Amino acid sequence: MPEDIKIPSKHRIAVVEDEPDIAGLITTHLRKEGFLVEKYETGGAFLRSIEKHLPDLVLLDLMLPDVDGLEVCRLLKRNEAWRSIRIIIVTAKGEETDRVLGLELGADDYLTKPFSLKELTARIRAVLRRGPEKPVAREIIIGGVIFIDLEKHEARLGNKVLALTSTEFNILSLLAGKKGRVFTRDQILDDLWGDEKIVLDRTVDVHIKNLREKLGPAAKFLQNIRGVGYKVDE
């Protein structure tokens, strides 16, 4: 099939952007790419909308007129019903502290304005394509205390369900699926983002840091091999 033929995507994308020109440009472009797109000028309007229509991914501006975009990100990841929504922060705030904070709050990627529509589309497709497509086992157990249910896309520490983001779950599943094997940052990026990866090594470190904090004492099974990468080992 020729590469220029657009295959309709059924992914629903929410564009949360208060600048009408930018929001309109992004919306028109993504609709041409086959996505279902809705745009919102405020964080409040977006949060009210997802009670009825849960998007697969949100393009989230940080500087909104009613609520800070980082607070919207924080609310999404605290709510079990909304936690699966993928988040790409799109903002003019390009300082490293802002990027790191956004990732620490659970965002999947961070795009600084100005950007090309081609790059935006590539990042969206990369985020939506993350995760193992054909798990070889229904459940992976680590140390008798961490239980990873690949079908439910759920991880538990004992009987407690862990509030992992999609990226954190995918990284844990990747490492746990081959216990003892050391994965470099590039290998983790390649597995989760494939040829469309447009992210920094620092992204992996931030997600690993968040994952270790959520694992608590069981973080001992998620090991950092200095100068090489990460592994899960018992």
Secondary structure, DSSP 8 states (H G I E B T S, - for coil): --TTS------EEEEE-S-HHHHHHHHHHHHHTT-EEEEESSHHHHHHHTTT---SEEEE-S--SSS-HHHHHHHHHHSTTTTT-EEEEEES---HHHHHHHHHTT-SEEEESS--HHHHHHHHHHHHT-S-SS-S-SEEEETTTEEEETTTTEEEETTEE----HHHHHHHHHHHTTTT--EEHHHHHHHHHGGG----HHHHHHHHHHHHHHHGGGGGGEEEETTTEEEE--
